[in-house]
């Protein structure tokens, strides 16, 4: 109240001091007469603006009666009202239920959402900012139908993003990211989610073909925040909290460990490994407690200022992100600034420039699994009687007989960090010589310098097994200078009232230059911080350096036409020339076409307009490419080898890779059919799409046939094989409001089916991940391939009956309690031919559910994501259940493992030798249902408007990844990987539960 | 209403019958299957396999046969394919009697044969565990496998062996087609032991012969054993071996290297390089690899070289490397000590695997087959630290280690990262350094733990039972 009074007083004083100024007040409500807080009230042509308070009321001073007030608020239609003689202007804002007037970025242009003819999904930056993440795609998970995102734990980790499945086997599956019109490669780690205004995902080729040879994995267009005309606005957005690291397994204590290993030894006919286990009671070493932090901090903060006039707008932000590792050292820090300035010199001439300096530093140990696996009897430090006082600080740790290197000592030695310095600048000039014709040229330059430093101290924990007798130091500096330049001319015109045409043409050029230099040395006089320089090395100094570059030149064009906003047609064409290919195939064409029929605009739908607000049918076709192969495939390369001849090491050379002058782009063609709908004033809306993608001329690295004379390790890239995928994307949205209570739900549903149509030769078998996956014609790529574990031999009779028809044992070394492997082909032998498909890493479908509720000042957001029907390989089973190694096992394994008929049909008997290869044979024993449902985010917020001198003040409490349902017993069900090695879970850094407090201030 | 009820019932029973139908094909009724066993009494023994043989038949088709011996935990079902139907089947099923059963025990084997019509018949067979299955043991006294007969000394081939068998010996046979030997000794009274001793005369031309010795016992189901002995008759020694083991040592227990094959040969001049690991090392030269007889070269009382199994050893006075020349025809030999100049592979115990050549340090490990934890992958050789060799502190030219042989054929290459460095173990214990001869030699050795010495100066490997 006090603040309101002061505000009024200031307003009155100002009005008194300024002749002809008028004070206007009023209330802003929605159609249900509910006041709307936080509405921006802006005097057009000035920088004056205010926000409505919690009761929807405002007071503003306008210069004269001709002034126009603009009322805007997200989710409502913006209204502009002339003041005239009034001093009270009450406004009723209409719900912007139909979001069809929203603008969508389509690549080198923007169009209204209603005019989109291809498959494009948009997500507002506000939705992405509900989560605190290092990589914004993690926040995108479950929010876009057709996009499968597999989270990755660890500071700086990059989630796997698949847009409509996979269309390549050997190349990267990451989409292309384009920020403010500039292609930025296949990683988005550099961007804070607070910098983002919106993301648009180009899913089908008819949309993405304008990006040609890099669009086969889809394109994600990101628009960063820009300033808006009006008073200067300051914003502070901050969230901070803790990531929780739970110990993934209940491991055996010292006594139980001894019992488990003794059982394994005696079962194999050896004497006990650690006799009298009770002597270890109460002597368990808590490795996890000593080296892993239960919580680690995470902070995401941004300070922004924006505003401007009609001639010049600006937006400046400073963003900070920090994610500590759960060791006492290391993590990831990122500091970015974004300074955007847009100028409108005349009605015809405008320009803009954005500067984006960035600093990142990262590095952390990765041996957390060792804290679980190391035996619980070994102490952390050597006992006093084993120290002689001459050891350095890295040599005082104890050695574990389990062959796991002392993890506390490893963390102590860790010194492996990378610093990144980067400046990206982006500028444009735009000229509109005649109405409807826009000529725009835009360029960007990026300078980057990445410096990696590593120091490995000398230490002797055990003279035979765990030592480095000499220290070493390394430094590698990589510098990149990239530039892009793109110029377009767009002409848009409406004629004969109903014909709308837009034609765009342009040319783009991109160039990427990088170089690196590496230095190495050993024998630094001591391990002190100040000596960790290559110049201080006294032995074995070495260095190397190289440079590489690639470039791309393209011609682009697009024609858009619609008749009476009913019938739409879009066609685009891109011609790319890449330095990665030789003259014959340097250039390739990427055409696309799409059409839509806005059925709801037809006259015959007029009677149904109260029910059907939008009904649009879309169809599209396009061709895109994938050139994510090494820059030098057009080169023949000589490899360097060493042979010992007459006792001397002799340098040798051999042809390592051979040029293929016929190499060309991997081509993906797709068709897409979509139906957009909005019902009951768009309370229910959504999109249903079907697509089919076909990849041709897939790029493979092949070995030469033996008769060619080339060595077997010489390879050549070649275009062979094809694959096809299809699926359905569904987005279903519901939103409504009852009085002060508003609520909404978005459901996304994604299916992907992939099959290999052909490989390089008939019947070719493409193995991956150490022969544990197989890719063959007619099947999905990279399925799990191994033996079928058919339970355990429960008794001697079962064991004796596992023979061929002549009594020959199929598993001659098996004993009761061992795994029974299935004779799949029934030939009475257990061999390589009995390996079969034992699982699929690919989900049957993914579902995302995003809920939002608001009641008065409270708001609640809940995001769920699920992957259903995929399998995962739990590689940790061997570490946890296999008695053959000396690493620690899960608590109670002696009772969990088979120890008598009926005691287990899953965990084999404990055995020191594992002669039956229970664990060394890759079998379905390792394969588990990888389906999961995860609550990605739950956020409760409370907002205040026009209080304490702030336009808006919001506090929030949120939890990320707090709840996960899964049958998978591994560390985390979110497991990525390449196409031929996907779904192999192990000691991967888990996606951690996180608790956060948030504060958002605007004034 | 009636109509509705009728429709409901119709639907219900349609679903019921559809849901309950048997997926298996129906077969018409047929006659019982038949079974004809080769014997109704089978002899077995603890820890030994016996065979169940029978001929099964059915006029329509066999479905399965079940073999049961509940006391021995056997319950095996053999299912037959039904497309096409199988009307006859020769059962031949082996089963091993557990080692802990007594030889006086007897059991009943129950065969149950079922045809596709569901008819089944049982057939019982008696199983006795008091069977005798050992072949007669042939203990060869002379000639030993690989024996060399030096024709210039004598063309007589004494053949002397002893045969033993618990159930008695029926006959003994000696054959060699090249020598025209085909001699059968039919024994009476089934003695449990018999000694054969006879000398044959060889042609004076050099040749190789195979003596085949067969013995059969008198058990109800007779057991026959055969032993083949290779003999070389020559005017010159094809090879001479250096042996530093005391006389009487069994020279066939090593996997490779003992006795040591010569290094160079010109006519009958043989040259060895040899490392004496101690002062006063005693050595002999042998004309054959497996035994000290018949040709063992040592010193007589006068200090001259003689071919005599009773000869005294040649003594190398001090520890170190020697070049030794010997001619078994002229009985001349020389011994010269020398200092090696080949590369010393030092500090291999601290080898480092690294993709960057500059950061790599040589290690030497074992790749191959027939060796526990080993395969042909050099990365595996690196990670299997138990296979790593270390420097012999007493001799910089020797790398030593330990391997466990599995009992199957052994092939070995000693290697570092990506076959650099590498010593390929070819035939005769020669560990040739790359790029030497191709083709790993195959060695047979009993399962067990063996000591490995790789001598990089000699380019020889010695793999001896620990």
Contacts between the chains, C-beta under 8 A, distances in Angstrom:
chain1	res1	chain2	res2	distance
A	464	B	349	7.9
A	465	B	385	7.8
A	469	B	350	6.7
A	472	B	359	7.9
A	520	B	358	6.7
A	520	B	359	7.3
A	540	B	358	7.0
A	542	B	358	4.1
A	542	B	359	7.9
A	640	B	357	7.8
A	642	B	357	6.8
A	642	B	420	5.3
A	643	B	420	6.8
A	643	B	434	6.6
A	643	B	435	6.7
A	644	B	420	6.3
A	644	B	421	4.6
A	644	B	422	7.5
A	644	B	433	6.5
A	644	B	434	6.0
A	645	B	435	6.7
A	647	B	342	5.3
A	647	B	343	3.7
A	647	B	433	7.1
A	648	B	343	7.0
A	649	B	420	7.7
A	795	B	73	7.1
A	796	B	73	3.8
A	797	B	73	4.4
A	797	B	74	7.0
A	797	B	75	4.9
A	799	B	73	7.8
A	800	B	72	7.8
A	800	B	73	5.4
A	800	B	74	5.1
A	800	B	75	7.4
A	800	B	76	6.9
A	800	B	95	7.4
A	801	B	74	7.4
A	801	B	75	5.9
A	801	B	76	4.5
A	801	B	77	7.2
A	803	B	76	6.5
A	805	B	78	5.0
A	805	B	93	7.2
A	806	B	92	5.5
A	806	B	93	6.0
A	806	B	94	6.0
A	807	B	49	7.4
A	807	B	76	7.5
A	807	B	93	4.5
A	807	B	94	3.8
A	807	B	95	5.3
A	808	B	94	7.1
